[in-house]
Amino acid sequence: MQLKARDGFSIVEILVGMSLLSVVMMGLAGAATAGLSQMAKARQDLQYSADVQQVSDSLVAKGWNNVADGSQTIRGRSVTWTVATLNPKSQKVTIVAQRRGQANTSTVYSDTVTLYLADIKVQ
């Protein structure tokens, strides 16, 4: 029985293969890290939107002429609202919610949402 001249891989082929595998794995690790970071930012945005929606819904549920100026803290986030009477049958509710920046968490942004409440018996 005669041995073939080449029965396996050379050390150079193994090193090249391992190097390529390392580069691919590093790329996948970077993509996974970026994906997890984006998911965390999306979760923060969703919580923020839900908090503002919760306050808005509670004010609308109170109804026209039953809402007064106020504030609330939800998950450490400050939400304030002011009520202005536009005419005897309608009110303007301005909600200001604060949130931290995503790129720089030491920066605080204030977002404004405006609601209008009216008497259901408007003629």
Summary of the structure (lengths in Angstrom):
residues: 123
radius of gyration: 29.4
end to end distance: 106.2
largest distance: 106.3
contacts: 266
relative contact order: 0.12
helix: 42%
strand: 31%
